[in-house]
Amino acid sequence: MVHSTQKINRTSVREEAYTILMDWIVQGALLPGQQLRDKELAEQLGVSRTPIREALLRLEDEGFVETKPSRSTIVSPIRFDEILNIYSLVWTLEKLAMEQVFEIIQEKHIHELDVINQQLKKAMNEENQSTAVQKDNEFHSIYIKLSTNDELKRILSGLKRKLIRIELFYFNQVSDVHVSIDEHDQIIKALRQRNLPLVLETIEKNWKESFYRIQTHQEDKKNGEE
């Protein structure tokens, strides 16, 4: 269980309980498969069990928590066979977002992408996995936030939380994570060339390569166990 002195402000108990538990799951403080006991979580956060139970139900609806037939509640395992589904949805929706905002992307936005990519490179060199995954998410958020399609942004936001959890889980296990920086540079270059087809192609390539790195790790792990 997480050891924390974090307490919840009474004015927004339900939402804060959900936010804190979500953050613990995404960041890996609550591990995949770990059992969740509402009484313990309520004591940790200094609230009653009701908002904890409501938060766990909401997290179950979103796929972050599972309740077993025995009624034990656990953090959802990270299942490799479901990862491609998430990645493919993300690159498809990101490409749609880019198509919708391409004409309004300015040099200042491209400069922001460049700055964030340099920060990502620094985090990777320092092996700071949390910051690296955060900066990778910020990079893609620059053009997603420009979209006026709120439904698209809402769906992507939920998918990105799952993606961050996956990437934090695998960060120290996969090789060639620095390749992502080069892929981001290709996106920036294509934007400066005002070449939309190339931008879309490089966005998809970026996410596919991230998935392939995890896939390669899983195959190597499986071969090593045989």
Beta strands, then each sheet from edge to edge (+ up, - down):
strand 1: 35-36
strand 2: 65-67
strand 3: 73-75
sheet 1: 1+ 3- 2+
end
